[in-house]
Amino acid sequence: DEAHLYHFDAFRLDKPAEAVALGLAEILEEGGPLLVEWPERVQPVLPENGLWVRLRWVDDSRRALQLDAHGSRSEALLRQFRKAAFGG
């Protein structure tokens, strides 16, 4: 399988334009799945459609997971995930 999973870490970026200068547009053009750390720093240059995954600490040993789908493809993926993970 020739599939690629892309990763972009925006933690040290000050402006969304820096993400474009670092090649984010080219990654998006590839069309594969993209994981973005600190997406709020580059949100203006991200596509409107996507599946947002947020992790937050609940306490010292537990994290909470929040999934938000934006767009029909992401909504379908989230439905498939929920069905596979939780049944129904």
LUMNU-738567 format. One record per residue (C-alpha): residue in one letter; x, y, z. Coordinates in nm, 4 decimals, m for minus. Example, Ala and Ser with C-alpha at 12.3 -4.5 7.8 and 13.67 -1.06 7.14 Angstrom:
BEGIN
@rest a | px 1.2300 | py m0.4500 | pz 0.7800
@rest s | px 1.3670 | py m0.1060 | pz 0.7140
This chain:
BEGIN
@rest d | px 0.0000 | py 0.0000 | pz 0.0000
@rest e | px 0.1387 | py 0.3390 | pz m0.1007
@rest a | px m0.0722 | py 0.5368 | pz 0.1486
@rest h | px 0.0939 | py 0.8101 | pz 0.3517
@rest l | px m0.0006 | py 0.9627 | pz 0.6856
@rest y | px 0.1244 | py 1.3190 | pz 0.7199
@rest h | px 0.2145 | py 1.4977 | pz 1.0432
@rest f | px 0.2511 | py 1.8716 | pz 1.0980
@rest d | px 0.3503 | py 2.0234 | pz 1.4330
@rest a | px 0.2481 | py 2.3896 | pz 1.4562
@rest f | px 0.3596 | py 2.4455 | pz 1.8163
@rest r | px 0.6450 | py 2.6850 | pz 1.7367
@rest l | px 0.4641 | py 2.8799 | pz 1.4652
@rest d | px 0.3538 | py 3.2373 | pz 1.5269
@rest k | px 0.1392 | py 3.2872 | pz 1.2157
@rest p | px m0.0576 | py 3.0597 | pz 0.9812
@rest a | px 0.1501 | py 3.1899 | pz 0.6889
@rest e | px 0.4519 | py 3.0139 | pz 0.8401
@rest a | px 0.2743 | py 2.6804 | pz 0.7924
@rest v | px 0.2283 | py 2.7563 | pz 0.4241
@rest a | px 0.5965 | py 2.8515 | pz 0.3942
@rest l | px 0.6890 | py 2.5171 | pz 0.5534
@rest g | px 0.4929 | py 2.3205 | pz 0.2937
@rest l | px 0.1499 | py 2.2690 | pz 0.4484
@rest a | px m0.0258 | py 2.3550 | pz 0.1200
@rest e | px 0.1713 | py 2.0845 | pz m0.0610
@rest i | px 0.0831 | py 1.8297 | pz 0.2068
@rest l | px m0.2851 | py 1.9198 | pz 0.1752
@rest e | px m0.2663 | py 1.8824 | pz m0.2031
@rest e | px m0.1476 | py 1.5226 | pz m0.1600
@rest g | px m0.4911 | py 1.4446 | pz m0.0183
@rest g | px m0.3835 | py 1.1911 | pz 0.2416
@rest p | px m0.4698 | py 1.1973 | pz 0.6100
@rest l | px m0.2964 | py 1.4742 | pz 0.8029
@rest l | px m0.2419 | py 1.4952 | pz 1.1783
@rest v | px m0.1847 | py 1.8510 | pz 1.2985
@rest e | px m0.0587 | py 1.9232 | pz 1.6470
@rest w | px m0.1666 | py 2.2642 | pz 1.7773
@rest p | px m0.4108 | py 2.3152 | pz 1.4843
@rest e | px m0.5567 | py 2.6306 | pz 1.6359
@rest r | px m0.2296 | py 2.8058 | pz 1.5438
@rest v | px m0.2833 | py 2.7369 | pz 1.1729
@rest q | px m0.6610 | py 2.6984 | pz 1.1510
@rest p | px m0.7089 | py 2.9739 | pz 0.8886
@rest v | px m0.5040 | py 2.7727 | pz 0.6363
@rest l | px m0.6600 | py 2.4334 | pz 0.7129
@rest p | px m0.9517 | py 2.2961 | pz 0.5091
@rest e | px m1.2992 | py 2.3508 | pz 0.6525
@rest n | px m1.3715 | py 1.9786 | pz 0.6308
@rest g | px m1.1899 | py 1.7527 | pz 0.8689
@rest l | px m1.1992 | py 1.5367 | pz 1.1758
@rest w | px m1.0704 | py 1.7179 | pz 1.4823
@rest v | px m0.9326 | py 1.4996 | pz 1.7612
@rest r | px m0.8700 | py 1.6683 | pz 2.0942
@rest l | px m0.7005 | py 1.5099 | pz 2.3936
@rest r | px m0.7024 | py 1.6727 | pz 2.7347
@rest w | px m0.5871 | py 1.5658 | pz 3.0754
@rest v | px m0.8662 | py 1.4632 | pz 3.3153
@rest d | px m0.6253 | py 1.3911 | pz 3.5991
@rest d | px m0.2696 | py 1.2599 | pz 3.6399
@rest s | px m0.3477 | py 0.9227 | pz 3.4843
@rest r | px m0.6447 | py 0.9786 | pz 3.2511
@rest r | px m0.7157 | py 1.1696 | pz 2.9319
@rest a | px m1.0427 | py 1.2580 | pz 2.7636
@rest l | px m1.0894 | py 1.2225 | pz 2.3892
@rest q | px m1.3194 | py 1.4518 | pz 2.1900
@rest l | px m1.3931 | py 1.3923 | pz 1.8215
@rest d | px m1.5597 | py 1.6610 | pz 1.6071
@rest a | px m1.6458 | py 1.5988 | pz 1.2423
@rest h | px m1.6732 | py 1.8842 | pz 0.9926
@rest g | px m1.8009 | py 1.7870 | pz 0.6488
@rest s | px m1.9798 | py 1.4829 | pz 0.5097
@rest r | px m1.6693 | py 1.2653 | pz 0.4629
@rest s | px m1.5509 | py 1.3297 | pz 0.8187
@rest e | px m1.9000 | py 1.2692 | pz 0.9565
@rest a | px m1.9100 | py 0.9316 | pz 0.7782
@rest l | px m1.5660 | py 0.8397 | pz 0.9171
@rest l | px m1.6753 | py 0.9325 | pz 1.2679
@rest r | px m1.9935 | py 0.7235 | pz 1.2357
@rest q | px m1.7843 | py 0.4253 | pz 1.1197
@rest f | px m1.5431 | py 0.4715 | pz 1.4092
@rest r | px m1.8224 | py 0.4933 | pz 1.6666
@rest k | px m1.9884 | py 0.1825 | pz 1.5253
@rest a | px m1.6612 | py m0.0135 | pz 1.5289
@rest a | px m1.5597 | py 0.1086 | pz 1.8741
@rest f | px m1.8932 | py 0.1065 | pz 2.0555
@rest g | px m2.1250 | py m0.1082 | pz 1.8411
@rest g | px m2.4694 | py m0.0165 | pz 1.7175
